[in-house]
Amino acid sequence: MRNVFIVGCGYVGLRVARRHKDRGDGATGIVRGDASLERLGREGIAALKWDLDGEPFSKPADLAGAYLYYFAPPPREGDGDPRVDRMIGAFDRFGHPARVVYISTSGVYGDCGGDWIDEEWPLNPQAARSRRRVAAENSWRKWRKIEGRELAILRVAGVYGPDRLPLRRLREGLPLLREEDSPYTNRIQVEDLADVCVAAMGSTKREAVYNVSDGNPSTMVDYFRQIADRAGLPHPPLIHRAEAEKALSSGMLDYMNESRRLSNDRMLQELNIELHYPSLKEGLAASLPVAEITPIQL
């Protein structure tokens, strides 16, 4: 049985750890804080504490020949990802894993004008957070080339699921761009994402890149309206682009300035994935139980 480590064992990583546990594999989560250690302990999952902004963990960790998932986010500033570089540097001390699955973002493609794109589309990151992801991808590729190990990069669409829906924004009545100005957005339900991660780790391809989405993009307005309808909340007010500069946060503006539709053909075919939630309708039914739905007050 091969050792499995999950760096950043949180919302997605915990689900990946559960899958390995159910299969009889051992899995160790590498987390930043005590609360995360306690949560993994309650799940019966081994854990190590390491703040990736500090020194490597002092407790021995045998990473040599292991499977390693890297889910930790980059820092909030800068154009690089020193956390990834620090992790790779630690391999000289703790051993080099046999295979790494790295979660990146579809934001590395930048604005594609709403076109359908596959993994061969040129990278054109426009937001700073996307440039950090490109830097991390390059660091992992360099490591793979030098060490001769295996690597899968997952360019993931917007992740949604239980406790990961914009309900607060809807309740506060915050605005969105009107339909005709709204970009295409792509999504993946968290349980499907966890399945893709495990499948990518089990792949025999030495290096591969996959777009990860449900293959059913829609506009941001449609996304919010479907969630509002499911939750019994009012639709968000819609504004012109000229108003958006003052009304929307910089983070939301970044999303509104990029439009693309992700092809997930390679993911489905090469990883033999059958999505449980191929559209938002199925995904919301599983992500927002009836008991949590807020009835509309008449």
HUVENDA-V301438 format. One record per run of one state. SS is the DSSP state (hx for helix, st for strand, lp for the rest). FROM is the first residue (numbers start at 1). TO is the last residue. If there is no record, write none. Layout:
<<SS;FROM;TO> <SS;FROM;TO>>
This chain:
<<lp;1;3> <st;4;7> <lp;8;12> <hx;13;22> <lp;23;27> <st;28;31> <lp;32;33> <hx;34;42> <lp;43;45> <st;46;49> <lp;50;66> <st;67;70> <lp;71;81> <hx;82;94> <lp;95;98> <st;99;105> <hx;106;109> <lp;110;115> <st;116;117> <lp;118;127> <hx;128;147> <lp;148;149> <st;150;156> <lp;157;157> <st;158;161> <lp;162;163> <st;164;164> <lp;165;166> <hx;167;171> <lp;172;175> <st;176;177> <lp;178;178> <hx;179;181> <lp;182;183> <st;184;185> <lp;186;186> <st;187;189> <hx;190;202> <lp;203;206> <st;207;212> <lp;213;217> <st;218;219> <hx;220;231> <lp;232;237> <st;238;239> <lp;240;240> <hx;241;247> <lp;248;249> <hx;250;256> <lp;257;260> <st;261;262> <lp;263;264> <hx;265;270> <lp;271;279> <hx;280;287> <lp;288;289> <hx;290;292> <lp;293;298>>
